[in-house]
Amino acid sequence: MKAKKLYLATYRLAGAKYHDLYIVWQEIEVGTPVRVLRDRENLYDPCAIAVVYDRKSDGETYLIGYIPASDNVQLYPFLEQGWEDMFECYVSKKDPEAHSEHQIEFTVRIKPFAAASRRKKKED
């Protein structure tokens, strides 16, 4: 039996108006993959988790926002240990009419162990 990806959480994207979301807004749609990364240099949140979009057309990575500080406790320990490859993240809501703090939501799923460990081995 094939292992399924497990739903972990859905988060709203915080701080988007201060970062690069406006640059890639037209490319971001429901289903667009994003990544979560620890931001150890964040001055406002010692447990900050950045949300980034990897643009395929130019190979650039864009910081589009953060998981709200009040919500990052669930992912923080895993990302702090370097386990970001165990997660699959994608945009699950885009509402251009909403307040900027509620325009984008994204869902995080846990990959099956074998898929996450294979990717890690390729990078090593």
ZALOLUM-40022 format. One record per residue: residue number from 1; residue in one letter; x, y, z of N, C-alpha, C, O, CB in turn. Coordinates in nm, 2 decimals, decimal comma. Glycine has a CB too. Layout:
N
 koldo tivo   n_px   n_py   n_pz  ca_px  ca_py  ca_pz   c_px   c_py   c_pz   o_px   o_py   o_pz  cb_px  cb_py  cb_pz
   NUM    a      X      Y      Z      X      Y      Z      X      Y      Z      X      Y      Z      X      Y      Z
...
This chain:
124
 koldo tivo   n_px   n_py   n_pz  ca_px  ca_py  ca_pz   c_px   c_py   c_pz   o_px   o_py   o_pz  cb_px  cb_py  cb_pz
     1    m   0,08  -0,12   0,00   0,00   0,00   0,00   0,09   0,12   0,00   0,18   0,14   0,08  -0,10   0,00   0,12
     2    k   0,06   0,21  -0,09   0,13   0,34  -0,10   0,10   0,43   0,02  -0,02   0,46   0,05   0,11   0,41  -0,23
     3    a   0,20   0,49   0,08   0,18   0,58   0,19   0,13   0,71   0,14   0,17   0,76   0,03   0,31   0,60   0,27
     4    k   0,04   0,77   0,21  -0,02   0,90   0,17   0,05   1,01   0,24   0,10   1,00   0,35  -0,17   0,90   0,20
     5    k   0,04   1,13   0,18   0,08   1,25   0,25  -0,03   1,29   0,35  -0,14   1,28   0,32   0,10   1,37   0,14
     6    l   0,02   1,32   0,47  -0,07   1,35   0,58  -0,09   1,50   0,59   0,01   1,58   0,59  -0,02   1,30   0,71
     7    y  -0,22   1,55   0,60  -0,25   1,69   0,62  -0,19   1,73   0,76  -0,21   1,66   0,86  -0,40   1,71   0,61
     8    l  -0,12   1,84   0,76  -0,07   1,89   0,89  -0,15   2,02   0,93  -0,21   2,03   1,04   0,08   1,93   0,88
     9    a  -0,15   2,12   0,84  -0,22   2,25   0,87  -0,23   2,33   0,75  -0,17   2,31   0,65  -0,14   2,32   0,98
    10    t  -0,32   2,43   0,77  -0,33   2,54   0,67  -0,30   2,67   0,74  -0,36   2,69   0,85  -0,48   2,54   0,60
    11    y  -0,22   2,75   0,68  -0,18   2,88   0,74  -0,21   2,99   0,65  -0,21   2,98   0,53  -0,03   2,88   0,78
    12    r  -0,23   3,11   0,71  -0,24   3,23   0,62  -0,10   3,28   0,61  -0,01   3,26   0,69  -0,34   3,34   0,69
    13    l  -0,08   3,36   0,50   0,05   3,41   0,47   0,06   3,55   0,54  -0,02   3,64   0,50   0,08   3,42   0,32
    14    a   0,15   3,57   0,63   0,16   3,70   0,70   0,27   3,78   0,64   0,37   3,73   0,59   0,18   3,68   0,85
    15    g   0,26   3,91   0,65   0,37   4,00   0,61   0,39   4,01   0,46   0,50   4,06   0,42   0,49   3,96   0,68
    16    a   0,30   3,96   0,38   0,32   3,96   0,24   0,35   4,10   0,18   0,42   4,11   0,08   0,20   3,89   0,17
    17    k   0,28   4,20   0,23   0,29   4,33   0,17   0,43   4,39   0,19   0,47   4,49   0,13   0,19   4,43   0,23
    18    y   0,51   4,33   0,28   0,65   4,38   0,31   0,75   4,30   0,23   0,87   4,33   0,24   0,68   4,37   0,45
    19    h   0,71   4,20   0,15   0,81   4,11   0,09   0,78   4,11  -0,06   0,73   4,20  -0,12   0,81   3,97   0,15
    20    d   0,81   3,99  -0,13   0,81   3,98  -0,27   0,68   3,93  -0,34   0,68   3,90  -0,46   0,92   3,90  -0,31
    21    l   0,58   3,91  -0,26   0,46   3,86  -0,32   0,41   3,94  -0,44   0,36   3,88  -0,54   0,35   3,85  -0,21
    22    y   0,42   4,07  -0,43   0,37   4,16  -0,54   0,45   4,13  -0,67   0,39   4,15  -0,78   0,39   4,30  -0,50
    23    i   0,57   4,08  -0,66   0,65   4,06  -0,78   0,60   3,93  -0,85   0,60   3,93  -0,98   0,80   4,04  -0,75
    24    v   0,55   3,83  -0,78   0,51   3,71  -0,84   0,36   3,68  -0,83   0,31   3,57  -0,85   0,58   3,59  -0,77
    25    w   0,28   3,79  -0,79   0,14   3,77  -0,77   0,07   3,71  -0,88  -0,02   3,62  -0,86   0,08   3,91  -0,74
    26    q   0,10   3,74  -1,00   0,03   3,69  -1,12   0,06   3,54  -1,14  -0,02   3,47  -1,20   0,07   3,76  -1,25
    27    e   0,17   3,49  -1,09   0,21   3,35  -1,10   0,15   3,26  -0,99   0,14   3,14  -1,01   0,36   3,34  -1,11
    28    i   0,12   3,32  -0,88   0,07   3,24  -0,77  -0,08   3,21  -0,79  -0,16   3,30  -0,80   0,09   3,32  -0,64
    29    e  -0,11   3,08  -0,79  -0,25   3,04  -0,80  -0,27   2,92  -0,70  -0,18   2,87  -0,64  -0,28   2,99  -0,95
    30    v  -0,40   2,89  -0,68  -0,42   2,77  -0,60  -0,35   2,65  -0,66  -0,36   2,62  -0,78  -0,58   2,74  -0,58
    31    g  -0,28   2,58  -0,58  -0,20   2,46  -0,62  -0,05   2,49  -0,65   0,03   2,40  -0,66  -0,26   2,41  -0,75
    32    t  -0,01   2,62  -0,65   0,13   2,66  -0,67   0,21   2,61  -0,55   0,18   2,64  -0,43   0,14   2,81  -0,68
    33    p   0,32   2,54  -0,58   0,40   2,49  -0,47   0,48   2,61  -0,41   0,53   2,70  -0,48   0,50   2,38  -0,52
    34    v   0,50   2,60  -0,27   0,58   2,70  -0,20   0,66   2,61  -0,10   0,64   2,49  -0,08   0,49   2,81  -0,12
    35    r   0,76   2,67  -0,04   0,84   2,60   0,06   0,84   2,68   0,19   0,83   2,81   0,19   0,99   2,58   0,01
    36    v   0,87   2,61   0,30   0,88   2,68   0,43   1,03   2,66   0,48   1,08   2,55   0,46   0,78   2,62   0,54
    37    l   1,09   2,76   0,53   1,23   2,76   0,57   1,24   2,84   0,70   1,17   2,94   0,72   1,32   2,82   0,46
    38    r   1,33   2,80   0,78   1,37   2,87   0,90   1,44   3,00   0,86   1,52   3,00   0,78   1,45   2,79   1,00
    39    d   1,40   3,11   0,93   1,47   3,24   0,91   1,53   3,28   1,04   1,47   3,34   1,12   1,37   3,35   0,86
    40    r   1,65   3,23   1,06   1,72   3,25   1,19   1,77   3,40   1,21   1,81   3,44   1,32   1,84   3,16   1,20
    41    e   1,76   3,48   1,10   1,81   3,62   1,11   1,69   3,72   1,13   1,71   3,84   1,13   1,88   3,65   0,99
    42    n   1,57   3,67   1,14   1,45   3,75   1,16   1,46   3,82   1,30   1,47   3,76   1,40   1,32   3,67   1,15
    43    l   1,46   3,96   1,29   1,47   4,04   1,41   1,34   4,04   1,50   1,35   4,08   1,61   1,51   4,18   1,37
    44    y   1,23   4,01   1,44   1,10   4,02   1,51   1,05   3,89   1,57   0,96   3,89   1,66   1,00   4,08   1,41
    45    d   1,10   3,78   1,52   1,05   3,65   1,57   1,16   3,55   1,57   1,21   3,51   1,46   0,93   3,60   1,48
    46    p   1,21   3,51   1,69   1,32   3,41   1,70   1,29   3,27   1,64   1,38   3,19   1,62   1,36   3,40   1,84
    47    c   1,16   3,25   1,62   1,12   3,12   1,56   1,06   3,13   1,42   0,98   3,05   1,38   1,01   3,05   1,66
    48    a   1,10   3,24   1,35   1,04   3,27   1,23   1,05   3,16   1,12   1,15   3,10   1,11   1,10   3,40   1,17
    49    i   0,94   3,15   1,05   0,93   3,05   0,94   0,89   3,13   0,81   0,78   3,18   0,80   0,84   2,93   0,97
    50    a   0,99   3,14   0,72   0,96   3,21   0,59   0,89   3,12   0,50   0,90   2,99   0,50   1,10   3,26   0,53
    51    v   0,81   3,18   0,41   0,74   3,11   0,30   0,80   3,16   0,17   0,80   3,28   0,15   0,59   3,12   0,30
    52    v   0,86   3,07   0,09   0,92   3,12  -0,03   0,86   3,05  -0,16   0,81   2,94  -0,15   1,07   3,09  -0,03
    53    y   0,87   3,12  -0,27   0,83   3,06  -0,40   0,95   3,06  -0,49   1,02   3,15  -0,51   0,71   3,16  -0,46
    54    d   0,97   2,94  -0,55   1,08   2,92  -0,64   1,02   2,94  -0,79   0,95   2,86  -0,84   1,14   2,78  -0,63
    55    r   1,06   3,05  -0,85   1,02   3,08  -0,98   1,10   3,00  -1,08   1,22   3,01  -1,09   1,03   3,23  -1,01
    56    k   1,03   2,92  -1,16   1,10   2,83  -1,25   1,16   2,91  -1,37   1,26   2,88  -1,43   1,01   2,73  -1,31
    57    s   1,09   3,02  -1,41   1,13   3,09  -1,53   1,27   3,16  -1,52   1,34   3,17  -1,62   1,03   3,20  -1,57
    58    d   1,31   3,20  -1,40   1,44   3,27  -1,38   1,52   3,20  -1,27   1,64   3,24  -1,25   1,42   3,41  -1,35
    59    g   1,47   3,09  -1,21   1,55   3,02  -1,11   1,57   3,09  -0,98   1,64   3,05  -0,89   1,68   2,99  -1,16
    60    e   1,50   3,20  -0,96   1,51   3,28  -0,84   1,41   3,23  -0,73   1,31   3,18  -0,76   1,48   3,43  -0,87
    61    t   1,45   3,26  -0,61   1,36   3,23  -0,50   1,31   3,36  -0,44   1,39   3,45  -0,41   1,43   3,14  -0,39
    62    y   1,18   3,37  -0,42   1,12   3,49  -0,37   1,06   3,47  -0,23   0,98   3,37  -0,21   1,01   3,54  -0,46
    63    l   1,10   3,55  -0,13   1,04   3,55   0,00   0,90   3,62  -0,01   0,89   3,74  -0,04   1,13   3,62   0,11
    64    i   0,79   3,54   0,00   0,66   3,60  -0,02   0,59   3,63   0,12   0,48   3,69   0,12   0,57   3,50  -0,10
    65    g   0,64   3,58   0,23   0,58   3,61   0,36   0,63   3,51   0,46   0,73   3,45   0,45   0,43   3,61   0,35
    66    y   0,55   3,51   0,57   0,59   3,42   0,68   0,46   3,35   0,74   0,35   3,40   0,71   0,65   3,51   0,79
    67    i   0,49   3,24   0,81   0,38   3,19   0,89   0,36   3,28   1,01   0,47   3,32   1,07   0,41   3,04   0,94
    68    p   0,24   3,32   1,05   0,23   3,41   1,16   0,30   3,36   1,29   0,30   3,24   1,31   0,08   3,43   1,19
    69    a   0,36   3,45   1,36   0,44   3,40   1,48   0,35   3,32   1,58   0,40   3,23   1,64   0,49   3,53   1,55
    70    s   0,22   3,35   1,58   0,13   3,28   1,67   0,11   3,14   1,63   0,05   3,06   1,71   0,00   3,36   1,69
    71    d   0,14   3,11   1,50   0,11   2,97   1,45   0,23   2,89   1,42   0,22   2,77   1,38   0,03   2,99   1,32
    72    n   0,35   2,94   1,43   0,47   2,87   1,38   0,52   2,76   1,48   0,62   2,69   1,45   0,58   2,96   1,35
    73    v   0,46   2,75   1,60   0,51   2,65   1,70   0,51   2,51   1,65   0,59   2,42   1,69   0,44   2,67   1,83
    74    q   0,41   2,48   1,56   0,40   2,34   1,52   0,51   2,30   1,42   0,56   2,18   1,43   0,26   2,32   1,44
    75    l   0,55   2,38   1,33   0,66   2,35   1,24   0,80   2,38   1,29   0,89   2,32   1,24   0,63   2,42   1,11
    76    y   0,81   2,48   1,37   0,94   2,53   1,42   1,04   2,42   1,46   1,15   2,42   1,41   0,92   2,62   1,53
    77    p   1,00   2,32   1,54   1,10   2,22   1,58   1,16   2,14   1,47   1,27   2,10   1,47   1,04   2,13   1,69
    78    f   1,07   2,11   1,37   1,12   2,03   1,26   1,21   2,11   1,17   1,31   2,06   1,12   1,00   1,98   1,18
    79    l   1,18   2,23   1,14   1,26   2,31   1,05   1,39   2,35   1,12   1,49   2,36   1,06   1,18   2,44   1,01
    80    e   1,39   2,37   1,25   1,51   2,40   1,33   1,61   2,28   1,32   1,73   2,31   1,32   1,47   2,43   1,48
    81    q   1,56   2,16   1,30   1,64   2,04   1,29   1,68   2,01   1,14   1,75   1,92   1,12   1,58   1,92   1,35
    82    g   1,64   2,10   1,05   1,67   2,08   0,91   1,59   1,98   0,84   1,63   1,93   0,73   1,81   2,04   0,90
    83    w   1,47   1,96   0,88   1,38   1,86   0,82   1,28   1,92   0,72   1,17   1,87   0,71   1,31   1,78   0,93
    84    e   1,31   2,03   0,66   1,21   2,10   0,57   1,17   2,01   0,45   1,06   2,03   0,40   1,28   2,22   0,52
    85    d   1,25   1,91   0,42   1,21   1,82   0,30   1,10   1,73   0,34   1,05   1,66   0,25   1,33   1,74   0,26
    86    m   1,06   1,72   0,46   0,95   1,63   0,50   0,82   1,69   0,47   0,71   1,62   0,49   0,96   1,59   0,64
    87    f   0,82   1,82   0,43   0,69   1,89   0,40   0,67   1,92   0,26   0,76   1,95   0,18   0,68   2,01   0,49
    88    e   0,54   1,91   0,22   0,50   1,96   0,09   0,40   2,07   0,11   0,30   2,05   0,19   0,43   1,84   0,00
    89    c   0,42   2,18   0,05   0,34   2,30   0,08   0,29   2,35  -0,06   0,36   2,35  -0,16   0,42   2,41   0,15
    90    y   0,17   2,40  -0,06   0,11   2,46  -0,18   0,00   2,56  -0,14  -0,06   2,55  -0,03   0,05   2,35  -0,27
    91    v  -0,02   2,66  -0,23  -0,12   2,76  -0,21  -0,26   2,69  -0,21  -0,29   2,62  -0,31  -0,11   2,87  -0,31
    92    s  -0,34   2,72  -0,11  -0,47   2,66  -0,11  -0,58   2,76  -0,12  -0,70   2,73  -0,13  -0,49   2,58   0,02
    93    k  -0,55   2,89  -0,11  -0,65   3,00  -0,12  -0,58   3,12  -0,18  -0,47   3,16  -0,13  -0,72   3,03   0,01
    94    k  -0,64   3,19  -0,27  -0,59   3,32  -0,32  -0,72   3,41  -0,34  -0,81   3,38  -0,42  -0,51   3,31  -0,46
    95    d  -0,72   3,51  -0,26  -0,84   3,61  -0,27  -0,79   3,75  -0,28  -0,76   3,81  -0,18  -0,93   3,59  -0,14
    96    p  -0,78   3,80  -0,40  -0,72   3,94  -0,42  -0,81   4,05  -0,36  -0,76   4,16  -0,33  -0,71   3,96  -0,57
    97    e  -0,93   4,02  -0,32  -1,02   4,12  -0,26  -1,01   4,12  -0,11  -1,06   4,22  -0,05  -1,17   4,09  -0,30
    98    a  -0,95   4,03  -0,05  -0,93   4,02   0,09  -0,83   4,12   0,14  -0,74   4,17   0,06  -0,90   3,88   0,14
    99    h  -0,83   4,14   0,27  -0,72   4,22   0,34  -0,59   4,15   0,31  -0,58   4,03   0,29  -0,74   4,23   0,49
   100    s  -0,48   4,23   0,30  -0,35   4,17   0,26  -0,30   4,06   0,35  -0,23   3,97   0,30  -0,25   4,28   0,26
   101    e  -0,34   4,06   0,47  -0,31   3,95   0,56  -0,39   3,82   0,55  -0,37   3,72   0,61  -0,31   4,00   0,71
   102    h  -0,49   3,83   0,46  -0,58   3,71   0,44  -0,59   3,68   0,29  -0,68   3,60   0,26  -0,72   3,74   0,50
   103    q  -0,51   3,73   0,21  -0,52   3,70   0,06  -0,47   3,57   0,02  -0,53   3,50  -0,07  -0,44   3,81  -0,02
   104    i  -0,37   3,52   0,09  -0,31   3,39   0,06  -0,31   3,30   0,18  -0,28   3,34   0,29  -0,16   3,41   0,01
   105    e  -0,35   3,17   0,15  -0,34   3,07   0,25  -0,27   2,95   0,18  -0,28   2,93   0,06  -0,48   3,02   0,31
   106    f  -0,19   2,88   0,26  -0,12   2,76   0,21  -0,14   2,64   0,30  -0,15   2,66   0,42   0,03   2,79   0,18
   107    t  -0,13   2,52   0,24  -0,15   2,40   0,31  -0,02   2,33   0,32   0,06   2,33   0,23  -0,26   2,31   0,25
   108    v   0,01   2,27   0,44   0,13   2,19   0,46   0,09   2,04   0,48   0,00   2,01   0,56   0,21   2,24   0,58
   109    r   0,15   1,96   0,41   0,13   1,81   0,42   0,27   1,75   0,46   0,37   1,80   0,41   0,07   1,75   0,30
   110    i   0,26   1,64   0,53   0,38   1,56   0,56   0,40   1,45   0,46   0,31   1,38   0,43   0,37   1,50   0,71
   111    k   0,52   1,45   0,40   0,54   1,35   0,29   0,57   1,21   0,36   0,61   1,21   0,48   0,67   1,39   0,21
   112    p   0,54   1,11   0,29   0,58   0,97   0,34   0,73   0,97   0,37   0,80   1,04   0,30   0,54   0,86   0,24
   113    f   0,77   0,90   0,47   0,91   0,90   0,51   1,01   0,87   0,39   1,11   0,93   0,38   0,93   0,80   0,62
   114    a   0,97   0,77   0,31   1,06   0,73   0,20   1,09   0,84   0,10   1,20   0,86   0,06   1,01   0,60   0,13
   115    a   0,98   0,91   0,07   1,00   1,02  -0,03   1,08   1,13   0,03   1,17   1,19  -0,04   0,86   1,08  -0,06
   116    a   1,07   1,17   0,15   1,15   1,27   0,21   1,29   1,23   0,23   1,38   1,31   0,20   1,09   1,31   0,35
   117    s   1,32   1,10   0,26   1,46   1,06   0,28   1,53   1,04   0,15   1,65   1,07   0,14   1,46   0,93   0,36
   118    r   1,45   1,00   0,04   1,52   0,99  -0,09   1,57   1,13  -0,14   1,68   1,14  -0,19   1,42   0,93  -0,19
   119    r   1,49   1,23  -0,12   1,53   1,36  -0,16   1,65   1,41  -0,09   1,74   1,47  -0,15   1,41   1,46  -0,15
   120    k   1,65   1,38   0,04   1,77   1,43   0,12   1,89   1,35   0,07   2,00   1,42   0,07   1,74   1,39   0,27
   121    k   1,89   1,23   0,04   2,00   1,15  -0,01   2,06   1,21  -0,14   2,18   1,21  -0,16   1,97   1,00  -0,02
   122    k   1,97   1,25  -0,23   2,01   1,31  -0,36   2,09   1,43  -0,33   2,19   1,46  -0,41   1,89   1,34  -0,44
   123    e   2,05   1,51  -0,23   2,12   1,64  -0,21   2,26   1,62  -0,14   2,35   1,70  -0,16   2,04   1,73  -0,13
   124    d   2,27   1,51  -0,07   2,40   1,48   0,01   2,51   1,44  -0,08   2,62   1,41  -0,04   2,38   1,38   0,11
